[in-house]
């Protein structure tokens, strides 16, 4: 059974939940990690999910924003220490575009000890991916694509699960038309929803290049999506977020809706 393990669901400014990042667990209980949040809180999120860093060998970093990238440094630091003491087998593969690759290496050079930096290019491997490039990760053929963000270069991806269903991750900004072939009639669309449409004047999603729940739901309906997962949200409504977001989304979308909390596991 393949699973989506939700480590965090919030936007960059949240304090009541963790920043959006997740694990895709395949049918062989291996993990493909996507982003790592904004700090060492990712270690707590992994611990609560009962996932050891020893079992993570593939990590995709979407873009350079702090709420997605800084946790990566903690993942590298801790895996590097395990490599040095003999408790981590194999290599850590990090996939990202060229700009993120340079930033990760530079931050590590500035903050990590030399014995950990010596692992780079030997056991900590950064793989630069291009728009439209396909990579074999676990048993998945993962196709990366540039979402053409106006804020910071950012990639999403699409893959076909072992069960034959297709999963599309659009990053943390609204879908754009050039991504049509990746999202059209996909089984699972993972899309940001900064806030409720009725609260757009409070959270100002459009000024930040984000969507409301209504926008994401209308999009999913127009694309013929089977399952819509909404995250990268505000946290002012955290206790009632699931019910509030689902209620608004159901007005515009007839498929299955997920509004996960941190730590939630979704069977795919």
Beta strands, then each sheet from edge to edge (+ up, - down):
strand 1: 3-8
strand 2: 21-25
strand 3: 31-34
strand 4: 56-60
strand 5: 92-96
strand 6: 124-128
strand 7: 134-137
strand 8: 140-146
strand 9: 155-160
strand 10: 166-169
strand 11: 188-192
strand 12: 227-231
strand 13: 256-258
strand 14: 265-267
sheet 1: 6+ 5+ 4+ 3+ 2- 1+ 14-
sheet 2: 7+ 8- 9+ 10- 11- 12- 13-
end
